[in-house]
Amino acid sequence: MRDSNDLPSAPEEDPTVIRAYALVGFCAAQFARLEFHIGFSLSYFHMRKEISVETVIFTRNAQLRDKLRLLKELVAYRLQPRFAEIAAEGITIVDRIDKIRRERNLFIHGYWLINHFLTHEGIVNACLSFSHKISYQKDAAVS
């Protein structure tokens, strides 16, 4: 264990803390990227266009879970029965994304607090909102 005197005096100057926040930001950016691809897929399966103004108008106020439900319906509608195997795979992918969606809310809407001292021990404790806590230790599972 390192002596706290060896650490930078301010957390915002600590490269380990900066990296921890960068990883949180990276996760948030990847979720945004995923949501872009969901919108792209909705446009394609709805209007058979890469960018569909009509789809954007119909989905602009929809929650992510509603967009996923709609995408699942459109995949089934457009691909079955002729491409039933591809439709089944597409539906499975949408279901997997929906499971990830629940964790996404923690990253996007959570309150992140990275402990300045614990990061140097290979531990990141992140408090998310008021009811969730994620802990990470090197070579350990996330709880």
C-alpha positions as CSV (number, residue, x, y, z in Angstrom):
1,M,0.0,0.0,0.0
2,R,1.3,3.4,-1.0
3,D,1.6,6.2,1.5
4,S,-1.0,8.9,0.9
5,N,1.8,11.5,0.8
6,D,3.0,9.9,-2.4
7,L,-0.2,10.8,-4.2
8,P,-1.0,14.0,-6.1
9,S,-2.7,16.5,-3.7
10,A,-5.7,17.0,-5.8
11,P,-7.7,14.1,-7.4
12,E,-8.1,16.1,-10.6
13,E,-4.4,16.0,-11.0
14,D,-4.0,12.3,-10.4
15,P,-3.4,10.4,-13.7
16,T,-5.0,7.2,-12.2
17,V,-8.2,9.1,-11.3
18,I,-8.2,10.8,-14.7
19,R,-7.9,7.4,-16.4
20,A,-10.7,5.9,-14.3
21,Y,-13.0,8.8,-15.4
22,A,-11.8,8.4,-19.0
23,L,-12.9,4.7,-18.9
24,V,-16.3,5.7,-17.6
25,G,-16.5,8.3,-20.4
26,F,-15.4,5.7,-22.9
27,C,-18.3,3.4,-21.8
28,A,-20.8,6.2,-22.1
29,A,-19.5,7.1,-25.6
30,Q,-19.8,3.4,-26.7
31,F,-23.4,3.4,-25.5
32,A,-24.1,6.5,-27.6
33,R,-22.5,4.8,-30.6
34,L,-24.7,1.8,-30.0
35,E,-27.8,4.0,-29.9
36,F,-26.8,5.6,-33.2
37,H,-26.7,2.2,-34.8
38,I,-30.1,1.3,-33.3
39,G,-31.5,4.5,-35.0
40,F,-29.8,3.6,-38.2
41,S,-31.3,0.1,-38.1
42,L,-34.7,1.4,-37.3
43,S,-34.5,3.7,-40.3
44,Y,-33.5,0.9,-42.6
45,F,-36.1,-1.7,-41.4
46,H,-38.8,1.0,-41.2
47,M,-38.4,2.9,-44.5
48,R,-35.6,0.9,-46.2
49,K,-33.4,4.0,-46.1
50,E,-30.2,4.6,-44.2
51,I,-31.5,7.9,-42.9
52,S,-35.2,8.2,-42.7
53,V,-36.7,11.5,-41.6
54,E,-40.0,9.7,-41.1
55,T,-38.4,7.2,-38.7
56,V,-36.7,10.0,-36.8
57,I,-40.0,11.9,-36.4
58,F,-41.8,8.8,-35.1
59,T,-39.0,7.8,-32.7
60,R,-37.4,11.0,-31.5
61,N,-39.2,11.0,-28.2
62,A,-39.1,7.3,-27.6
63,Q,-37.2,5.7,-24.8
64,L,-34.4,3.2,-25.8
65,R,-36.5,0.3,-24.6
66,D,-39.3,1.4,-26.9
67,K,-36.9,1.7,-29.9
68,L,-35.6,-1.8,-29.2
69,R,-39.1,-3.2,-29.0
70,L,-40.0,-1.5,-32.3
71,L,-36.7,-2.7,-33.9
72,K,-37.5,-6.3,-32.8
73,E,-41.0,-6.1,-34.5
74,L,-39.6,-4.6,-37.7
75,V,-36.8,-7.2,-37.9
76,A,-39.4,-10.0,-37.6
77,Y,-41.8,-8.2,-40.1
78,R,-39.2,-7.5,-42.8
79,L,-37.2,-10.8,-42.6
80,Q,-39.8,-13.5,-41.9
81,P,-40.6,-16.0,-43.3
82,R,-38.2,-15.8,-46.2
83,F,-35.1,-15.1,-44.0
84,A,-36.3,-16.7,-40.8
85,E,-32.9,-17.7,-39.6
86,I,-31.5,-14.2,-40.0
87,A,-34.6,-12.8,-38.3
88,A,-34.2,-15.1,-35.3
89,E,-30.5,-14.0,-35.0
90,G,-31.5,-10.3,-35.3
91,I,-34.2,-10.7,-32.6
92,T,-31.6,-12.4,-30.3
93,I,-29.2,-9.5,-30.8
94,V,-31.9,-7.0,-29.9
95,D,-32.7,-9.0,-26.8
96,R,-29.1,-9.0,-25.8
97,I,-28.9,-5.2,-26.3
98,D,-32.0,-4.8,-24.1
99,K,-30.2,-6.6,-21.3
100,I,-27.3,-4.3,-21.7
101,R,-29.7,-1.3,-21.7
102,R,-30.3,-1.7,-18.0
103,E,-26.6,-1.3,-17.2
104,R,-26.4,1.6,-19.7
105,N,-28.7,3.7,-17.5
106,L,-26.2,3.4,-14.7
107,F,-23.4,4.8,-16.9
108,I,-25.5,7.5,-18.5
109,H,-27.6,8.7,-15.6
110,G,-25.4,7.7,-12.7
111,Y,-23.4,9.8,-10.3
112,W,-19.8,8.8,-10.6
113,L,-17.4,9.2,-7.6
114,I,-14.0,7.7,-8.1
115,N,-12.0,7.3,-4.8
116,H,-8.7,9.1,-5.2
117,F,-6.8,6.8,-2.8
118,L,-8.2,3.4,-3.7
119,T,-7.4,3.8,-7.4
120,H,-3.7,3.4,-6.5
121,E,-4.5,0.0,-5.0
122,G,-6.1,-1.2,-8.2
123,I,-9.6,-0.6,-6.9
124,V,-12.3,1.6,-8.5
125,N,-15.4,2.2,-6.5
126,A,-18.0,4.0,-8.4
127,C,-21.2,5.2,-6.7
128,L,-24.0,5.3,-9.2
129,S,-27.1,7.2,-8.3
130,F,-28.2,6.3,-4.8
131,S,-29.0,2.6,-5.1
132,H,-26.2,1.1,-7.1
133,K,-22.5,0.6,-6.5
134,I,-20.0,-1.0,-8.9
135,S,-16.7,-2.0,-7.5
136,Y,-13.7,-3.1,-9.6
137,Q,-10.5,-4.7,-8.5
138,K,-7.7,-5.8,-10.8
139,D,-8.2,-9.5,-11.7
140,A,-11.6,-9.6,-10.0
141,A,-15.2,-9.7,-11.2
142,V,-17.4,-6.6,-11.2
143,S,-20.0,-6.7,-8.5
